[in-house]
């Protein structure tokens, strides 16, 4: 059990923000995690995955625990499905590639999402018409209070749009150790969302496969989203807002080109990137930070930016979108 003090977190968050942890340790299995929790029972704790959904606005005066539990194993297998038990510390995209190589379908639309497997149920990550809740069978998590293990069924995770019980009622109470995924052997393609169809045509794909869908998704993401290794960012900074149909109809008379994705008869989803762009933020730079010039949903750190500066920029964006459209943008990124 190796605990480091006054540890720099700059390389552990994709924004590349300089922040210090009072203490930092990595755990590779449940025994190590329990040891660390017992050694520092009263210290505030922050569980770190890939750091792709965090904004450090200050140092962390407690124990930062880096989840490095690895492993992918089959726990069930029949002619239709395979169920995999996956360590929370596995890289998400590497896990997707593993599924593609084995012809297991269900996560191809979620290719190239940054972060680790453990964050996928917490955020209920989603992209291009698919949410991870569709393939999660259960989640294993350890209670911080007493080190006991609990298995949460899909229903018990209370998944919503970029939401789960781990972000709400049980926030900071459990550490996800493993996720069980149920993947199909016969794909159910979802290619109607965004530019997938057009990209498949551009790539001259003759036969639709999960590998082709993944290739198209990767191409779209790389064309729109900056690589955090080159430009500090956390992907989509805000959630796409969902508004009542009546409010949408009113907005449509004012803004006829407003794009929309109906959730049901009552609720319409609006792309946050479009709202931010219309409010004039796309490509705007302020010192070391700014809004990406290809995708207004992404706030970037050009180098040397501070977490508080990014937070202030996000608040300014929220204010201008609220004033122009009467829509409240909610951050997808967690502020520390």
Buried (B, 14 or more C-beta within 10 A) or exposed (E): EEBEEEBEBBEBBBBBBBBBBBBBBBBBBBEBBBBBBEEBEEEEBBBBBBBBBBBBBEBBEBBBBBBBBBBBEEEEEEEEBBBBBBBBBBBBBEBBBBBBEBBBBBBBBBBBBBBBBBBBBBBBBBBBEBBBBBBBBBBBBBBBEEBEEEEBEBEBBBBEBBBBBBBEEBEEEBBBBBBBBBBBBEBEBBBEBBBBEEBBEEEEBEEEBBBBBBBBBBBBBEEBBBEBEEBBBBBBBBBBBBBEBEBBEEBEEEBEEBEBBEEEEEBBBBBBBBBBBBBEBBEBEEEBBBBBEEBBBBBBBEEEBBBBBBBBBBEBBBEBBBEBBEBEBEBBBBBB
